[in-house]
């Protein structure tokens, strides 16, 4: 089962004392990066929420947003009169030093916006602790929806990966058919060149020299080992994409190994048909790389 690193999930739950809503968004990232900002009343649970996320998500850049509303509880704001009075005394001193008249008195609404004048009312420790079960359940529900979203995307990517593997398998079969012909074609071309070169001379063609040259070429362009390894990598790739877990990193590694074998086949096999097959295989590998960038 493949999972996409890109996804979205949300959830909202209520209790007798509070209402909690959670939104979870994720995009692809090589590692897991979690960012969130909990309201002050639940800020102490940030590490617990991150632990929940890490239990369900292995890779990706994850963002969480929260809304918490307390119902039936008197929670609001208070005016810090000490801070407000300090501001007013300082302003009065500035007005006096600058000889400003009474017309320059600041409005109370302006003073209320100064830092520290308005404070959030304190919430009891017991109430804060009561929020955690609701918060945990809401995050878990959002993760469930997020997982469903990623599973749908992951299945689409799995089918695309299988299609690209089929392209590579078909081209490997074609390469395997063409491989024995490479040496035979080289032998015929070599004999033709040699015959033309000695046509007007008394030099006799020694079959041993031709055989030795052809044998050297055959050894140099032998790709049977690369074909065997490539087939093995394809089988392992299929096993990973059909696994119960999303194995994005392992698939990336196998994809790199497949590309290495394909590249070696292209460099060793001196044949036009094989070269065309290698181009198609490299195109399929490039598509596989693009897909795997978004697989967990």
N, C-alpha and C positions, 0 to 999 in steps of 0.2 A: 504494500500500500504506500503510495507516494503522497506526500503532503506539500502543498504550496507554502512558501514563506509569506506570501501576500495574502491577507485576509482581513475580515472584519467580524466582530461579534459584539452584541450589546445585550443588556438585561436590566431589569428593574424589579425590585422587591420591596415590600412594606411590612412593617410590624406595628404593634400598638404605639410605639414611641418614635419610629423613624421611617423614612423612605430613602432608599439607596438606588441610584442608577449608575451603570458602568458602561463605558464604550471602550472597545479594544481594537486597535488598528495595528497592522504589521506590514512591513515591506522587507524585501530581501536584504540580507547582510551576511557577511562571511561568518560572523560570530553572533551570539545572543546579546542584544543590548536592550535593556528595559528602562523606560523613562516614564515617570508618573508624578503627579502632584495631588496628594490627598488634602482634603480640607483639614483645617487645624484640629478639629475635634477627633479626627481619625489618623492624624499624622504619625502617631506612635506605631501604627500597624503597617507602615510602608514595607519594612523588611519581611513581614509575614505574607503580604500580598506578592512581593517579588518571588518569594519561595514558591508560592502556588504557581506563578507563571513559569518558573524554571522547571517545575515538575512536569509541565505539559508541552513546553516549547523548547526546542533544541537550538534553533538558529533563527535569525531575523532581528530586525529593529522594531521593537514593540513599544507602542504608546498607549497609555491608559488615561482616561479622564473620568472623574467622579463627580457626582452630585449627591449631597446628603442633606436631607431636610428632617429636622426634629419636629414631631407632631405632639401637641399637648404638653410641650415643655417650654417654659418661659426662657427663651434664649434670644437675646437681642444685643443692643449696644448701650454702653454707658459713656457719659462725658466725664473725663478726668478733670475735675475742677482745679486741681493743683497746677496741672500743666497749662490749662487755659489761662489761669490767673498770671502765671509766669510770662506767658506770651504777651498779655495785656500790659504788664508792668514794663516789659522791654520795649514795647511799641510806644508807650507813654514817654519813656526816657528818650527814645529816638526823636519823637515829635518835639519834645522840649529843646533838645540840642540843636534841632534844625529850624526852630521857631515856626513850626507848622501850626496852623489854626485848627479849630475843632471840626472844620469841614472835611478834614482828612482822616477822620475816625474810620477804621475798617469796619465793615459789616460783620455781624456775628456769624453769618453763614460762611464768610471767608475764613474766620478764625477756626471754625469747626473742621475745616479741611486740612489744617496744619497737622503735621505728624505727631501722634501721641495723644491728641485731644479726644478722639473717639476710640474707644476700646471695645473689643468683643467681650460679651459677658462670659464669665467662666462657667464651664460645664462640669458637673460633678464627675468624679472618677468612676463611680458606679455606672453612670449613664454612658460614659465613653466605652467601658468594657462591654456594655450591652449591645453596642453597635457592631462589635466584631463578628458575632455569628451571622448577622444579617449581611454584613459586608462580604464575608467569606462565601456565603451561599450565592450572592449576586455575582461575584467574580467567577465562581465555578460555573454558573449558568452561562455567563458571557463566553467563557472558554469553550463550553459545549457548542454554542452557536459558531464560534470561531473555528472549531475543529471541523464542523460540518461544511463550512464554507471552503476550508482548505482541502478537504477530502474530494469535493467536487472538482476543484481546480487540479488537484493531484491526479485524479483519474484521467482527465483530459491530457495531461502531460505524459502519463504512462502510455496511453495509446499512441501519442506522437513519437515517444522514444522507441516503442516497438516497431513502428513504421520505419524509422531511420535504421534500426537494427536489421530489418528485412532488406533494406537497400544494400547495406554492407554485406549481408550474407549472400545475396544474389550476385554481387560483384566479385566476392571471393570465389564463388563457384565458377564464374567466368574466367577469373585469373588462373584458377587451377586447371581449367581446360586449355588455356593458352600457354601455360608454362612449358610443357614438353615441346611445343612447336618452336620455342625461342632458340633452343640449341640446334634443332634441325635447320632452321632458317639461317642461322649464323654459319653452319657448316657449308651450306650451299653457296652462300655469298663469298665465304672464304675461298672455296675451291674455284669459283668463277674468277675472283680477283687474281688468284695465283696463276691460273691457266692463261689469263690475258697477259700477265707479267712475263711469263716464260714462253709465250707463243713463238717468238722469233729467236729463241736461244736454244742451245743444246742441253739446257738444264733439265734433269729428270725430277719429276714430283715424287717425293718420298711420302708414302702414306703415314709413316710413323710420325713425321713432323706435323702433318695435318691432324692426326688423332691427338697428339700431345697438345696442340694449340686449342682444339675443340674441347678437350677435357679440362684445360685450364679455364676456358670461358664458362663451361658448364658449372664448374665449381664456384666461380666468381658470381654467377647470376642465379645460383640455386636459391629458391625462395620457399621451399617446402617447409622448412622450420618456421619461417615467419607465418605462413598460412596456418600451420598447426596451432601456433600460439594465438593467432588472431581468432581462430574458431573457439579456442578455449576461453578467451576473454569475452567473446560474444555470449557463450553459454553462461558465464558467471554474471554478465550484465543482465541477462534475462532473469537469473535467479534473484538478483538484488531488486529489480523493479517489481517482481512478483512477491517479494518478502512481506511479512506482516508489519514490518517497520519501515519507516521512511529513511533510506540510507543514502542521502544526497552526497555526502563526502566520499563514501566508498565508490559510488557511481562516477564521481568526478575522476577519481584515481584510475578506475578501469578504463574510462574514456581516454585518459592520457596514454595508457598502455596500448590501447587499440590504435591510437593515432601514430604511436611510435612504430608499431609493426607495419602499418599501412605506408608510412613514409619510407621505411626500409625496403618494402616491396617495390615502391616506385623508383627508388634509386638503384636497385640491383637488377631489375628486369628491364632489359633493353628491347621493348616491344611496344608498338603503338597502341594495340588493343588493351594491353595491360595498363598502359599510361592513362587511357581514357577511363578505365575502371577505377584506377587510383584516384582520379579527379572526382568521380562520383562518390567514392567512399569518404574522401576528405570533406566534401560538401555535407555529407550526412553527419560526420563527426562534428563539424562546425555547428550544425543545427542542434545536435545533442548537447554541446557545450552551452548554447544559448538557453536551452530548456533547463539544464541543471543549475544554472545561476539562480533559479527561483525554487529549487527543490530543497526541502529541509533535510 
